[in-house]
């Protein structure tokens, strides 16, 4: 499917494009509205207009749809749009608060979807406080003649995705369902990219743990990476059930041709989920290997301490015996007593040292 391949390449570029949201520009369509565009026969109609005028144009023409993009709208803005487009109150209430899990629900002929977006946080070195994965979300309201997207987070801009779809009018001509598919495809492309980046971190941790120089492994950084991976899995794994619902059950707006595209997405999501499960298992193994190395190192230290303590025990014992200050002890008045005792202690210490050295204790 060359068209889908081209769209995916454009989506990958869209996902990696950095958008500065520290000072968002005020839109004449509303403070949270990024754009409001009318599409007919897959072609973008000239000019942006307020949401009310856009939906009136579409319904008067009896064809096409409106795509409104919002970034972190407030309750008043979303409630106004809900009145214009007839959004279900429960879906609006859901859209106003962050979601821990993705979901897809049908409300009165419209679809409400939540996708968790994931971004990789660049860092020079993995530490016990490093942020590896940053999550956001994209909420989609899809009806017969409209698509409303609500984006939260610092990544996953939909502007380049819109441009990619506009370059393929035959795909946009399929209506709001094609936009929903493109957004889901973009999100999962992002999952794949972040999974590859996380693998580089895991490879770095594994190399450090199994490096020949002692002390390179850090249990804290390994555990932090496991926690970030868990956050990643929470965004990815729960999406499988909503996608299966789109594939297996009749849903508003989703025809058989679009269902085939969602089936392809579900297959790629399953592979990413398996990939993350293997990462988790590998990190468990790396952590266990690191703890085993720490235990071995501690045993090495204890053996060295024990060996030196045994060597020092020989002169300690001899000196302790002859330091008891009794008047009648053998060799106390002997002329060669002192050099003999010193020689005895030196020979004893040397023999012990040699024995420990041969056995690898020193």
C-alpha distance (Angstrom), angle and dihedral (degrees) to the residues before:
residue distance angle dihedral
X1 . . .
X2 3.83 . .
X3 3.80 92.8 .
X4 3.78 93.1 56.4
X5 3.81 90.7 44.7
X6 3.81 91.0 53.8
X7 3.77 91.0 47.7
X8 3.80 91.0 50.8
X9 3.78 92.0 52.5
X10 3.79 89.3 51.7
X11 3.80 90.3 46.8
X12 3.79 91.2 52.6
X13 3.80 89.6 54.4
X14 3.79 89.2 47.0
X15 3.77 93.0 52.2
X16 3.80 93.2 52.3
X17 3.79 95.5 45.2
X18 3.80 110.6 109.9
X19 3.78 116.9 -135.0
X20 3.81 121.2 -164.2
X21 3.78 105.9 -135.1
X22 3.77 97.9 165.9
X23 3.83 90.3 99.5
X24 3.82 107.2 20.2
X25 3.75 115.5 -163.6
X26 3.76 118.4 -113.0
X27 3.79 111.5 -113.3
X28 3.79 121.0 -145.4
X29 3.80 86.7 -134.7
X30 3.82 92.3 60.5
X31 3.77 137.6 -52.0
X32 3.83 93.0 -91.0
X33 3.82 98.9 34.7
X34 3.80 111.6 104.4
X35 3.81 93.6 -177.7
X36 3.80 142.4 -25.5
X37 3.80 115.1 -152.5
X38 3.79 135.2 173.7
X39 3.83 119.1 -141.2
X40 3.80 125.0 -165.3
X41 3.81 122.8 179.6
X42 3.80 87.5 -8.3
X43 3.79 92.8 -58.6
X44 3.78 124.5 118.2
X45 3.78 112.2 -120.3
X46 3.81 115.4 -133.3
X47 3.79 120.2 -96.6
X48 3.79 134.7 18.5
X49 3.78 118.8 -102.7
X50 3.80 138.1 178.1
X51 3.79 116.4 -76.5
X52 3.81 94.6 -109.7
X53 3.78 93.7 53.1
X54 3.82 91.9 44.0
X55 3.80 95.1 54.7
X56 3.83 91.1 44.8
X57 3.81 89.7 54.5
X58 3.79 92.0 50.6
X59 3.79 95.6 46.7
X60 3.77 92.5 44.9
X61 3.81 90.4 52.8
X62 3.81 91.0 44.3
X63 3.79 92.8 -138.4
X64 3.80 141.5 71.1
X65 3.77 128.8 34.1
X66 3.79 143.1 -112.1
X67 3.79 122.3 -115.7
X68 3.78 114.5 -160.7
X69 3.81 119.1 -176.3
X70 3.80 120.5 -160.6
X71 3.78 133.1 -178.9
X72 3.82 117.0 -151.0
X73 3.83 97.3 -31.5
X74 3.78 121.8 -166.7
X75 3.79 124.5 -120.8
X76 3.82 95.2 -96.4
X77 3.82 93.9 53.9
X78 3.79 94.0 47.3
X79 3.80 92.7 44.9
X80 3.81 90.2 53.2
X81 3.80 90.9 52.6
X82 3.80 90.4 46.5
X83 3.79 89.4 58.5
X84 3.82 92.7 48.6
X85 3.80 96.2 47.9
X86 3.81 100.6 30.5
X87 3.79 96.6 -117.1
X88 3.77 116.8 -179.0
X89 3.83 112.4 -103.5
X90 3.81 92.3 -128.6
X91 3.80 91.7 55.1
X92 3.80 90.9 48.4
X93 3.79 90.5 50.2
X94 3.81 89.4 50.1
X95 3.80 91.7 50.0
X96 3.80 92.7 55.7
X97 3.79 95.7 62.7
X98 3.80 132.7 53.3
X99 3.79 116.2 -99.5
X100 3.79 124.7 -139.1
X101 3.83 91.8 -156.3
X102 3.81 136.9 32.1
X103 3.80 118.0 -108.8
X104 3.81 143.3 173.9
X105 3.80 120.3 -153.8
X106 3.81 134.9 172.9
X107 3.83 118.7 -133.8
X108 3.83 120.7 -179.0
X109 3.78 97.1 -38.5
X110 3.81 95.5 -36.7
X111 3.78 131.7 97.0
X112 3.79 125.5 -130.4
X113 3.80 115.0 -164.3
X114 3.80 133.4 178.0
X115 3.81 119.3 -164.0
X116 3.81 122.2 -174.5
X117 3.78 110.9 -136.7
X118 3.80 121.1 -152.1
X119 3.79 130.2 -157.8
X120 3.79 130.6 -173.4
X121 3.81 115.3 -123.7
X122 3.79 111.0 -142.4
X123 3.82 115.8 -132.0
X124 3.78 134.5 169.6
X125 3.79 95.6 -139.8
X126 3.78 133.4 12.3
X127 3.81 110.5 -118.8
X128 3.78 136.8 168.0
X129 3.82 89.5 -89.3
X130 3.81 100.9 38.0
X131 3.79 117.3 132.6
X132 3.78 108.0 -139.9
X133 3.80 104.2 165.7
X134 3.79 126.8 38.4
X135 3.80 118.6 -167.9
X136 3.77 133.1 -157.2
X137 3.78 134.5 154.5
X138 3.78 145.1 -124.5
X139 3.80 118.7 -148.4
X140 3.81 117.5 -161.0
X141 3.81 128.8 -164.1
X142 3.81 109.6 -169.2
X143 3.79 124.6 -175.1
X144 3.80 135.0 162.7
X145 3.81 92.0 -84.3
X146 3.78 106.7 16.7
X147 3.79 145.8 50.5
X148 3.80 121.0 -162.7
X149 3.79 117.5 -172.1
X150 3.80 122.5 -167.7
X151 3.79 115.7 -167.9
X152 3.79 127.7 -164.7
X153 3.78 125.5 -177.8
X154 3.78 139.3 41.0
X155 3.79 98.7 -78.6
X156 3.79 142.7 41.2
X157 3.81 98.1 68.3
X158 3.82 111.2 -167.5
X159 3.82 96.0 -157.1
X160 3.83 95.8 90.7
X161 3.81 89.1 43.4
X162 3.81 89.4 55.7
X163 3.81 89.3 50.8
X164 3.80 91.0 50.1
X165 3.80 91.8 51.2
X166 3.80 91.9 46.6
X167 3.80 87.5 55.8
X168 3.84 87.4 58.7
X169 3.81 104.9 50.0
X170 3.82 92.0 169.5
X171 3.81 88.1 65.3
X172 3.81 94.3 45.4
X173 3.80 89.2 49.1
X174 3.82 87.7 70.2
X175 3.79 87.5 73.1
X176 3.82 135.2 -132.0
X177 3.82 91.8 -24.2
X178 3.81 89.6 66.9
X179 3.81 90.2 54.9
X180 3.81 91.0 49.4
X181 3.81 90.1 51.3
X182 3.81 92.5 47.5
X183 3.81 91.8 51.9
X184 3.80 91.9 48.7
X185 3.81 89.8 48.1
X186 3.80 91.2 49.9
X187 3.80 92.1 50.6
X188 3.80 92.8 50.4
X189 3.81 91.6 46.7
X190 3.80 85.2 56.3
X191 3.80 90.3 51.9
X192 3.81 90.1 54.3
X193 3.80 92.8 49.5
X194 3.80 93.4 48.6
X195 3.82 90.8 46.4
X196 3.81 89.7 56.3
X197 3.81 91.0 49.2
X198 3.81 92.1 48.8
X199 3.80 89.0 51.5
X200 3.81 88.7 60.4
X201 3.82 88.9 55.2
X202 3.79 91.0 49.3
X203 3.80 90.7 49.6
X204 3.82 89.4 51.3
X205 3.81 92.3 50.4
X206 3.81 91.2 47.4
X207 3.80 91.8 50.5
X208 3.80 91.3 49.6
X209 3.80 93.3 49.4
X210 3.79 94.3 49.8
X211 3.79 96.0 39.6
X212 3.81 114.3 125.1
X213 3.80 93.6 -124.8
X214 3.79 110.1 85.1
X215 3.77 122.3 -120.4
X216 3.82 98.4 33.3
X217 3.79 94.6 114.7
X218 3.79 119.4 85.4
X219 3.79 119.3 -167.1
X220 3.81 90.5 -163.6
X221 3.81 94.2 58.9
X222 3.81 91.2 45.2
X223 3.79 90.9 51.8
X224 3.81 91.1 47.1
X225 3.80 90.0 53.1
X226 3.82 89.3 50.5
X227 3.81 90.0 52.9
X228 3.80 92.1 49.8
X229 3.79 89.6 47.7
X230 3.81 89.1 52.1
X231 3.80 89.9 54.8
X232 3.80 88.4 50.3
X233 3.81 91.8 50.9
X234 3.80 91.1 50.2
X235 3.79 88.8 59.1
X236 3.80 95.9 44.8
X237 3.80 111.0 35.0
X238 3.85 99.8 53.7
X239 3.83 91.1 56.1
X240 3.81 91.3 73.1
X241 3.81 95.5 75.6
X242 3.84 95.6 51.3
X243 3.80 90.3 48.2
X244 3.79 91.1 50.0
X245 3.80 87.9 51.9
X246 3.81 90.0 54.6
X247 3.80 90.9 48.9
X248 3.80 101.2 42.5
X249 3.82 104.3 32.9
X250 3.80 131.7 57.3
X251 3.80 106.4 -103.7
X252 3.81 131.6 -178.9
X253 3.83 114.0 -91.0
X254 3.84 93.8 3.6
X255 3.80 110.1 113.1
X256 3.81 125.7 -174.2
X257 3.82 92.3 -96.2
X258 3.83 92.3 55.4
X259 3.81 91.1 42.9
X260 3.80 88.6 62.4
X261 3.81 89.4 57.5
X262 3.80 91.5 49.8
X263 3.81 89.2 50.3
X264 3.81 88.6 58.3
X265 3.82 90.0 49.8
X266 3.80 91.2 50.3
X267 3.81 90.5 53.6
X268 3.80 92.0 52.5
X269 3.79 90.9 46.2
X270 3.82 90.1 53.4
X271 3.82 90.5 53.3
X272 3.80 91.7 50.3
X273 3.81 90.9 48.5
X274 3.80 90.2 52.5
X275 3.80 89.4 47.3
X276 3.81 91.2 54.2
X277 3.81 91.0 47.7
X278 3.80 89.4 54.2
X279 3.82 89.6 49.2
X280 3.79 90.2 53.4
X281 3.80 92.0 49.8
X282 3.80 90.8 47.3
X283 3.81 91.8 50.9
X284 3.82 89.2 50.7
X285 3.79 89.1 53.7
X286 3.82 92.2 46.4
X287 3.81 90.9 49.8
X288 3.81 91.7 49.1
X289 3.80 90.6 47.8
X290 3.80 90.6 50.4
X291 3.81 92.0 49.8
X292 3.81 89.5 48.3
X293 3.80 89.8 51.7
X294 3.80 90.3 50.3
X295 3.81 90.0 50.8
X296 3.82 91.9 48.7
X297 3.82 90.6 48.6
X298 3.79 90.9 50.2
X299 3.81 90.4 49.7
X300 3.80 89.5 50.6
X301 3.78 90.1 52.7
X302 3.79 92.2 47.3
X303 3.80 91.5 50.9
X304 3.80 91.3 51.5
X305 3.79 91.8 47.7
X306 3.81 90.8 48.4
X307 3.81 92.2 48.4
X308 3.80 94.0 51.1
X309 3.79 91.4 44.1
X310 3.82 89.2 54.0
X311 3.82 91.2 50.1
X312 3.78 92.5 48.6
X313 3.81 89.6 47.9
X314 3.83 91.7 69.3
X315 3.84 98.1 63.9
X316 3.81 89.3 35.0
X317 3.77 91.3 57.2
X318 3.82 94.6 45.4
X319 3.79 93.2 45.9
X320 3.77 90.0 46.1
X321 3.80 92.3 54.4
X322 3.78 94.4 48.3
X323 3.76 92.5 43.0
X324 3.82 94.0 65.6
X325 3.85 90.8 94.9
X326 3.81 98.3 -137.2
X327 3.81 115.7 159.9
X328 3.79 96.3 -138.6
X329 3.83 108.7 52.1
X330 3.83 125.9 133.9
X331 3.78 118.3 -99.2
X332 3.81 94.0 9.3
X333 3.84 90.9 122.8
X334 3.78 95.6 33.0
X335 3.83 113.8 122.2
X336 3.82 94.0 -138.9
X337 3.79 95.5 38.0
X338 3.80 97.0 105.8
X339 3.83 98.1 47.9
X340 3.82 89.6 43.2
X341 3.80 92.7 53.5
X342 3.81 91.9 45.8
X343 3.80 90.5 49.7
X344 3.82 90.5 48.5
X345 3.80 91.3 52.1
X346 3.82 92.9 46.7
X347 3.81 93.0 48.9
X348 3.81 91.9 46.8
X349 3.79 92.6 49.7
X350 3.81 91.5 46.7
X351 3.80 93.3 50.8
X352 3.80 91.9 49.1
X353 3.81 91.8 47.4
X354 3.79 91.1 49.9
X355 3.80 92.3 49.3
X356 3.83 93.6 48.8
X357 3.80 90.7 46.4
X358 3.79 92.4 53.6
X359 3.80 91.3 50.0
X360 3.80 92.7 50.1
X361 3.79 97.0 -112.3
X362 3.80 92.7 121.0
